[in-house]
Amino acid sequence: MINLRSIDLNLLVTLDILLAEHNVTRAAKRLHFSQPSVSVHLARLREIFGDPLLLPGPRGMQPTARAEALREPLRQALAALEHAVAPGVAFDPAAASNIWRLAATDYGESTIVLPALAAIRAAAPASRIAIVELAPSRISRQAEQGDIDLAFHTETEAPAGMRHRLLFEERYVLAGRHDHPRLKRRPSLSQFCALDHVIVSPNGGGFYGVTDQALAAAGLTRHVALSVPHFLFVMAALAQTDLVAMLPERLVRGNPALRSVAPPVEVPGFRMAMLWHERVHRDAAHQWLREQIMSAIR
């Protein structure tokens, strides 16, 4: 039994050329070796395979039966290896049929995926996009296993060890329906606390968030009348009621059904990042996708 680890790859390359040329001198020329070097390789190959491999004949060296049996499998194996180590092929989005899996909240869908969607579809019409629910505790494992290609999450909560790129910085505004009587101008702090608020609680059912933390530092509280797990329902609720909400500015920007003003309390914003695994960092297709995302939100 031949131990593959003990074989110098250069010996197999030499054997492939010898089987093609049937001549040590011509093989040496193709390999850019000296003729003695090729002869040394052939001697080592004979030792490894326990077979003469090539024998002198009237029309050059003739392969043995063992060498003939090796010829095609060896050629295929070397071709596969050459393909594996060859430089990556440039990505052609027009011919691509990739399925991109993006992990995002509904906020990420609206502010990151949606702005990039038209350009991605136009450049890569045969590709498909699957948006999966963002599960912060599983991002690293999902990316490592190839279950997701990209994730969109706050930079401060990005898992250690993942590649990431800052997308934008976000700030909070106070939003309500476009004709809300209390939002014709920026409310005072006491007026703000007296309004009926909606809060987005990703874990479900919470009535306390970063705004309440900021108010508590000043010894104040507000009335949170409604708690929901997603932003989509908040937008509809604001448009149809007198409820207000502290929302990320990008979410309400350009929405004719809503009006936003600067809040009377300073609430820290956040930085959104695009996350991916090291294994796809240099992949041409993934590089293209990441650039499409970046271009769409600039």
N, C-alpha and C positions, 0 to 999 in steps of 0.2 A: 504494500500500500504506500503510495507516494504522499508525503506530507507537503501540502501546498505551501505552508509557511516557510519551508526550507528552499523553495524555488525562487531564484531571482527573476523578476518579471522580464528583465532584459534578455534572459536566455530564451524565454518563450517568443519574444519578438524576433530574435535571431532565427529560431526554428521556423517561424512563419515565413520569413524571407527565404531561407534555404529551401523550403518546400516549394516555393514559387520559382526560384531561380535554378535549382539543381546544380549550383556552381558556387564554390566558396569565394572566388574572386569577385564575381558579379554581386553576390550577397554583401561582401565587405564594402563594395562601392555604394550600394544602396543604403547601407547602415552607417556609412561614414566611419567605418572601423578599418583597422589594418587586417590583412589576410590572416596573420598569425592569431589575432584576437578572435576572429570568427572560428578558426580552428580550435582554439581553447574552449570557446563556447560549445562547439559541437561535441568535443570530448566530454565536457561536463554534462551535456544533455544525454549522451549515450549512457553515462554513469547513472543518471537519475532514472531514466526509463528502462535501463537494463536491456537496451536494444541498439543495434548499430545505426538505426534510423535512415542513414544515407550511405549507399555503397558505391564505389567507383564502377562506372560502366562505359561502354563505347561512345555514348553521347552525353557525357557528364554524369553526375551522381544520380543514382536511382533510389527512390524511397523504398523502404521495406514495407511490409504489410502493416506493421505497427504505425509507421509514419503516415501511411495513407489513411489509416483510421483516425489519426490525430488531425489531419489537415483541415477538414471542414469545421469540427467543433472548436479547434484552436482559432481559426479565422473569425468565427462568430463571437467567441469569447473576447478576443482582442477588439473587435469592432464595438461590442457592447461597452467595453471599458473605455475606449476612445470617446464614445458618445457620453458616457457618464462624467468624464473629466473635461469635456469640451466647454468653452465659454457658453453661458446661457443665451438662449435665443431671444432676440428682442420681442417684446410683447406687442401684439397687434390687436388692439381693442375691437377693430371692425370685424375680425374673424374669430374673436373669443366667444366661448360659451360657458364661461365661469359661473358658478353659483356663489355669490358673496353672502356670507352670514354675518350680520351686524347686530351686536348686542346694545340695546338702547332703551331708555325710558321713553315715555311719550314726549317728554320735554326734548330729549335728544332726537327723536324722530322729527319733530317740528322744526327745530333750530339748526340741525346738522344734516340729517339724511335728506329731508325734503328740499332744501336749497341745492343739493348736489344731484338730485335724482334726474332732472331733465338732461343735464350734461352727460351723465353716465349712460343714460338710455340712448342718447343721440350718438355717442361715440362707440358704444358697445351694445348694439340692439339685440344681440343674441344672448347676452348675459342675463342672469336673473339675480334678484336680491331677496334675501329672507331676513326679516328683522325679528330677532328673538328677544325675549324679556331679559333685561339686565339683572343679573344676580351677582351683586358685588362679591360675595364670598366665594363664588365659583369662577370668576373671570380667569384667573391664572390657569386653573385646570382645563377649562373649556378651550382656551387659546392653545395650550400645550398639546391637547389631544386633537386639535383641528376642528373642534365643534363650532368655533367662531373665528372669523378673520380679523375683525376689529371690534373694539368696545369703546363706548363714549361715556366717560365718567368724570367726576370732579378730580382735579389734579391731586389734591391733598389725600384722597382716598384711593389713589392708583396703587395696585399691588406692587410690592417691591420685586425687582427683577424683570419687570416688563418694560419694553420700549414704550415711550410715550412722546407726544408732541402737543404743545399747548395750542388750543384752537382759538379761544377768546376768553376775555374776562367779562363776567356778568354782574349786574347790579339789580337790586330790587326796586320796584315802583309800586305805588298804591293804585290799583285798578278797580273800575266798576263800569257799569253800562255807560254808553256815550252821553246820555242826558241825565246822569245821576245828579240830583240836586245838591249833594254834599261835596261833589268833586269839581265844581266850577272853578275852584281855586284850591291851593294847598291848605288842608285843614290844620287847625292847631292840634297840639298834642292831646288836649282834653277832648276835642271833637273826634280825633282819630280813635281814641279809646272807646268812645261812645257808639261808634259804628258797629254794625253786625258783620263779622268777618267770616271768611271761608279759609280753611287751612288744608294744605295737601299733606297727608300723613302716609308716606309710602308703606309703613308697616301696618296701617289700618287703625282707625279709631282714635288717633291722638288729637289732642286739643292744645298742644303746647309745642312751640317751635322757636326758631332763631329770633323772630320778632318779639316773642314773649320774653325771651332771655334779655333782650335789649331793654324792654320796658321794665322788667323786674329790677334791672340795675338802677333804674330811676325811681323805683318804688311804685310803679304803675302796673295796671293790668288792662286787658282789652276783653271784649266779649266775642268769643269764637262760637258762632252759631252752627257751623257746618264743618264736618271733617270728611274728606274724600281721599281715595288712594291715587287718583290720577288727575292730571291737569285738564284733560279734555272736558270733563264734567264741570270743572270750575269755570271754564270759559262760557259754557252754556248757562250756568247758574247766574253768573254775573250779568249776562246780557238780558236776562229775563226777570231779575229781582233787584232789590236795593242792597244786596250783599256786596261787600268789597273784599279784596284780597291783596296781599303782598305777593307779587308775582315777579319772576325774572323778566326784565325789560324786553328781551328778544322775543318772548312768547306773545306779548301783546302789541308789539310794534307793527303798525300798519293795519291793525284790525279795526275796521270802521264801526263795529258794534260796541267797542270798548273805549274808555277814556282812561288815561293814566296821568298821575301827578307825582311829584316827589313826596315821599313820606316825611312826616315831621320827626321821625325817629331814625337814627342811623343804624342800619342793619348791614352786617358784613356780607359782601357778595361772595362769589366763588369763581374759580377758574376751571373751564371745561377742557378736557384733554382727550386725545385719541390714543388708544392703547393697542398694542399688538405684541406677539411673541417673537423672540429672537429668531426662531426657525424660519420665519417668512420675511425677515428684515431686508434681505437682499434679493428677494424674489421680484422679478421684473413686473409681474402682474400686480402684486401687492403694492409695489412702489407707485405704479400708475394709479391704483385706486386711492391711495393715500393723498396723492397730489390732486386728484379730482375733488376730494373732500376739502382740502386746504384752499383750493382755488375758489370754491363755491361760497366760502364763508368769509373771505377777505373783505 
